Amino acid sequence: MEKRVFNFSAGPSMLPVEVIEKVQANLLNYNGSGQSVMEMSHRSAEFIKIIEDAEKNLRKLMNIPDNYKVLFLQGGATLQFSMIPLNLMRNSKKADYIVAGSWGKKAAKEAAKYGDVRVVASSEEDNFTYIPRVDKSEIRQDCDYVHITYNNTIYGTHYNYDADFGDIPVVADMSSCILSEEVDVTKYGVIYAGAQKNVGPAGVTLVIIREDLIGHAPDDVPVYLDYKIHADNDSSYNTPPCFAIYVAGEVFKLLVERGGLKAMNEINVRKADKLYTFIDESRLYECPVVVEDRSLMNVVFITGDEAMDKKFVSEAKAQGLVNLGGHRSIGGMRASIYNAMPEEGVDTLIAFMKKFEEDNL
Ligand SMILES: *Cc1c(COP(=O)(O)O)cnc(C)c1O
């Protein structure tokens, strides 16, 4: 393959080509240091600057207040499914989970190992085609936190509003939408995200946590799973995922240069609107997700005929539009159109879909 493809993978996913080129140019000799970031001590002045700049730019992008810590951890969003209950179940050991997809379900299952977990609402019976609306009064008032999945990568749904449960901390898995839009961080106790969807390469997990939620892990918690250790040691208690942090940091810089998350969101809205409008008007394709809860990042669609879906995915691939198959658990199609997917990629996809529809109806 001589040309780069338009990669619609849900994650790991496309990175901005400018970032890959910059990393390539610095691969052997980072900024005149005579070494690659891959070879650098995490205690070196060069790397400390890399991680500090990454944090500074993430804070700027998301307007993160001073009473929140930013942590760069390992273990993916999946390890957060355990770290959250281990650290946050500190009083009643009760936690309420709103389940809008498989990730939320997994998070609740993991948390149930450590305390009293209740699934307040789930859209599973309707194949997760919407986000359950939950009123403050439905939440147990003494619970330690409420967990939500802000964007459901597999099902293509998204909270198009802030979840608000009064003083009870809201913990949000934003793995597949972080940096795609402006978010009011003060509305959340913890925001976490694996980097490999909309941020950078796999290997680093972002955790943004309000300071008062840190320092409550029980004494027997494994040291790596205590937020306090990471907060007190600037994410370098042990060796952090240096290269992944570096590349994520380059993405942050680029987003700052491009005008921040408001500017990114305008482009993301435009890209997603085009695609949904085309799907809704077409005779072949259908989006199963209710209109008000649709995701800007993961656009799910089907033809209603599994064989046709398979044909679509394989013919698209031959045209350089790759990874359009839906998640292995649900099939159909899914176009993940994160920040790094150029608008041209969405236009090319729509043109292909149009042609495929004409040829197959
Ligand atoms: C991908 C994903 C996960 C799992 O992430 P890992 O980093 O692979 O552990 C969890 N939650 C959401 C919303 C995801 O999209």
The ligand as an ORCA input file, in Angstrom:
! r2SCAN-3c Opt
* xyz 0 1
  C     -12.152      1.060     24.431
  C     -12.952      1.389     25.618
  C     -12.689      0.823     26.868
  C     -11.591     -0.197     27.085
  O     -10.385      0.445     26.974
  P      -8.997     -0.294     27.217
  O      -8.052      0.871     27.181
  O      -8.804     -1.253     26.106
  O      -9.038     -0.943     28.539
  C     -13.462      1.218     27.935
  N     -14.444      2.117     27.793
  C     -14.736      2.665     26.603
  C     -15.842      3.659     26.501
  C     -13.998      2.325     25.484
  O     -14.268      2.876     24.298
*
